Amino acid sequence: MEGGDKYRVYLVGEGEKDTQWRHGGAPKYDLVNQLFEQERTKEWPKGSLEETVQNTIKTWEMELSHKLRLSDFKSINRETFTLSVNGRRPLSGEETLSLGSYNALLATSMPAELCPKGYYNSKDETFESSHEGFRSAFPRGFAWEVLEVYSGPPVVAFKFRHWGHMEGNFKDHAPTGEMVEFIGIAVLKVDEQLRAETVEIYYDQGEFMAGLLKGPKLASTEEEQNTSSAQRCPFM
């Protein structure tokens, strides 16, 4: 396996000399690594199954967020890979790369015109706009940890936690300074080289988005200010 930071591989080294990076070069994870180390609830033994799963998913997320071409991905089986969220239609590797991880995680079956102004609808977002929105909301990053692993390869079932501190704006909602997090379950099927073949993720999208939409509107009409939380666009 090629080098990288202590939680992710395939960032640097001979194997990445021809990699096309989305922002011109390999990303740095210093801030989110610091957040992860300060606030994780589990510290897994080196070489354990839990640590292996945790680092595997961190590496996959890095490739999805920062590599431009699927051909440069090394953490997935590019021929068979699919991603499914909450039982929705599985997305191919190319579809997932085109949408971006946030749009894949927050896909909704609601028509865009039925979502109130200012609420997130993945159909209105590009890869870049979705990532910029979450970078703005979580300037220290959006950390991720494994909480439990229920089974080992080739079918790895595990529980995870994803969290950040809303210290920046999200869309037109002011920062709250509060932690926003969600807990989920995932099933990861891997091949003999531990490359992801299928990923299934299950979590409460509405609960997660409620934390991001908790802050007051920065600039809106009186009618929008009075919109109740019960009227927020549902995520299915």
C-alpha positions in Angstrom: 0.0 0.0 0.0 1.2 3.5 -0.9 1.9 6.1 1.7 -0.2 9.0 3.0 -1.0 10.3 6.4 -1.4 8.0 9.4 -5.1 7.3 8.7 -5.2 7.3 4.9 -3.1 5.7 2.1 -2.8 6.5 -1.6 -2.0 10.1 -1.0 1.6 10.2 -2.0 4.2 7.9 -3.5 5.1 6.4 -6.8 1.6 5.1 -7.3 0.2 8.6 -7.2 2.6 10.3 -9.7 0.0 10.4 -12.4 -3.0 11.0 -10.2 -5.2 14.0 -11.1 -6.2 15.8 -7.9 -9.4 17.9 -7.8 -7.7 20.9 -6.2 -4.3 20.6 -7.9 -2.5 18.4 -5.3 -3.0 15.9 -2.6 -5.1 17.2 0.3 -3.9 17.8 3.9 -5.8 16.4 6.8 -4.1 18.0 9.8 -7.2 19.9 11.1 -9.7 17.0 10.8 -7.1 14.5 12.2 -6.7 16.8 15.2 -10.5 17.0 15.7 -10.7 13.2 15.4 -8.0 12.5 17.9 -9.4 15.0 20.4 -13.0 13.9 20.3 -13.2 10.3 19.2 -15.0 8.0 21.6 -12.9 4.9 20.7 -9.2 4.4 20.2 -8.7 1.0 18.5 -5.5 -1.1 18.9 -3.1 -0.8 16.0 -3.7 -3.6 13.5 -7.1 -4.4 14.9 -10.1 -5.1 12.6 -11.7 -1.9 13.8 -8.7 0.2 13.0 -8.4 -1.4 9.6 -12.1 -0.7 8.7 -11.8 2.8 10.0 -8.7 3.6 7.9 -10.2 1.9 4.9 -13.2 4.1 4.9 -11.2 7.2 5.5 -9.0 6.3 2.5 -12.1 5.7 0.3 -13.7 9.0 1.4 -10.4 10.8 0.6 -10.3 9.3 -2.9 -13.9 10.1 -3.6 -13.5 13.8 -2.4 -10.2 14.6 -4.0 -9.4 12.4 -7.0 -10.8 13.5 -10.3 -10.7 10.2 -12.1 -12.2 6.9 -11.1 -9.2 5.2 -12.7 -7.0 6.7 -10.0 -9.0 5.0 -7.2 -7.2 2.2 -5.4 -9.5 1.6 -2.4 -12.4 0.2 -4.5 -13.0 -2.5 -7.1 -13.8 -0.1 -10.0 -15.6 -2.8 -12.0 -18.1 -3.8 -9.3 -18.4 -0.8 -6.9 -21.8 0.5 -5.9 -23.0 2.8 -3.1 -26.5 2.7 -1.7 -27.9 5.0 1.0 -31.0 4.1 3.0 -32.0 1.5 0.5 -32.1 3.9 -2.5 -30.9 2.8 -5.9 -27.2 1.8 -5.9 -24.9 4.3 -7.5 -22.0 3.2 -9.7 -18.5 4.4 -9.0 -18.8 7.0 -11.8 -22.2 8.2 -10.6 -20.9 8.6 -7.1 -17.8 10.5 -8.2 -20.0 12.8 -10.3 -22.4 13.5 -7.5 -20.0 13.7 -4.6 -20.2 12.1 -1.2 -22.6 14.7 0.3 -25.1 14.6 -2.6 -25.0 10.8 -2.5 -25.6 10.8 1.3 -28.3 13.5 1.2 -30.3 12.4 -1.9 -34.0 13.1 -1.6 -37.0 11.9 -3.6 -38.8 15.2 -3.1 -39.1 17.5 -6.1 -36.9 20.6 -5.7 -39.9 23.0 -6.0 -41.4 21.4 -2.9 -38.4 22.1 -0.7 -38.5 25.6 1.1 -36.0 28.1 0.0 -32.7 27.7 1.9 -33.0 24.0 2.6 -30.6 21.5 1.1 -31.8 19.6 -2.0 -29.1 17.4 -3.7 -30.8 17.9 -7.0 -29.9 21.6 -7.0 -26.2 21.0 -5.9 -23.1 20.2 -7.9 -20.1 18.3 -6.5 -18.3 21.5 -5.7 -21.3 23.4 -4.3 -22.1 20.6 -1.9 -18.6 20.3 -0.6 -18.2 24.0 -0.3 -21.3 24.1 1.8 -20.0 21.6 4.3 -16.5 23.1 4.3 -18.1 26.4 5.3 -20.2 24.8 8.0 -17.4 22.7 9.5 -14.1 24.7 9.1 -12.3 22.2 11.3 -13.5 19.3 9.2 -16.1 16.5 9.5 -14.6 13.7 11.5 -15.5 10.0 11.2 -14.9 7.0 13.5 -15.9 3.4 13.8 -17.9 2.6 16.9 -18.3 -1.2 16.5 -17.5 -3.9 14.0 -20.0 -6.7 13.8 -18.4 -9.0 11.2 -15.1 -9.3 9.3 -14.3 -9.6 5.6 -15.6 -10.3 3.0 -18.8 -8.7 4.4 -18.0 -6.1 7.0 -20.9 -4.7 9.0 -20.1 -1.8 11.4 -21.5 1.1 13.3 -20.0 4.6 12.8 -20.2 8.2 14.0 -19.7 11.3 11.8 -19.4 14.7 13.5 -18.2 18.3 13.3 -18.7 21.7 14.9 -21.0 24.1 13.1 -18.7 27.2 13.3 -19.5 28.6 9.9 -22.6 29.3 7.8 -24.6 26.5 6.2 -26.5 27.9 3.2 -28.3 30.9 4.8 -28.3 29.5 8.3 -26.0 31.1 10.9 -23.5 29.0 12.8 -24.5 27.7 16.2 -21.1 26.6 17.4 -22.6 23.3 18.4 -21.6 19.8 17.5 -23.6 18.3 14.7 -23.3 14.5 14.4 -25.0 11.4 13.2 -24.7 7.7 14.0 -25.1 5.1 11.2 -24.8 1.5 10.2 -22.9 0.4 7.1 -22.3 -2.9 5.3 -19.2 -3.1 3.2 -18.4 -6.0 0.9 -14.7 -6.3 0.0 -12.7 -8.4 -2.4 -9.5 -10.4 -1.7 -7.5 -7.2 -1.8 -9.9 -5.5 0.7 -11.1 -3.1 -2.0 -14.7 -2.0 -1.6 -17.1 -3.8 -4.0 -20.4 -2.6 -2.5 -21.2 -0.1 0.3 -24.6 0.2 2.0 -25.2 3.1 4.5 -28.2 3.6 6.8 -28.7 6.6 8.9 -31.3 9.3 9.9 -30.9 12.1 7.3 -33.5 14.3 8.8 -31.9 14.3 12.2 -28.5 15.2 10.8 -29.9 18.1 8.7 -31.9 19.5 11.6 -28.6 20.2 13.4 -27.4 22.2 10.4 -30.6 24.1 10.0 -30.9 25.0 13.7 -29.2 28.4 13.4 -31.3 31.5 12.5 -31.6 32.6 8.9 -29.0 35.2 8.0 -31.1 37.1 5.5 -34.7 36.1 4.7 -38.2 37.4 4.5 -40.5 37.5 7.6 -42.4 34.6 6.0 -39.2 32.5 5.8 -38.2 33.3 9.3 -41.5 31.9 10.6 -41.2 28.6 8.7 -41.4 25.9 11.4 -38.9 23.1 11.6 -41.7 20.7 10.9 -41.9 22.1 7.4 -38.3 21.4 6.5 -37.7 19.5 3.3 -37.8 15.8 4.1 -34.8 13.6 3.1 -35.8 10.1 2.1 
